[in-house]
Amino acid sequence: MSDSNGTTAADTTTTDTGTTAVETLQQGLVGQLMAVIGAPDDKDVARAADDIVQQLDARLRAAGSAAA
C-alpha cells in the first residue's frame, strides 16, 4: 500500500533518527548536489551524486510498481 507521496510501508520504516529510507536518500542527494555546486569539476563528487540519484530512482520506481 502507498500513501499520497507514492511511498510504501518499506519506504516509511523509520531509522534511529526518525527518518525513512527515502528521506535519508533525499537528504543525501541534497548534500551531494551542494557538493557538486562547490566542486563542479570533481568527477568523484559527481559519481557520488549519481550513485544517490540511481538509488533514489530505484527506490521510487519500486514504490511506484508496488502501488500499481
Order of alpha helices (4+ residues) and beta strands (2+ residues): alpha-alpha
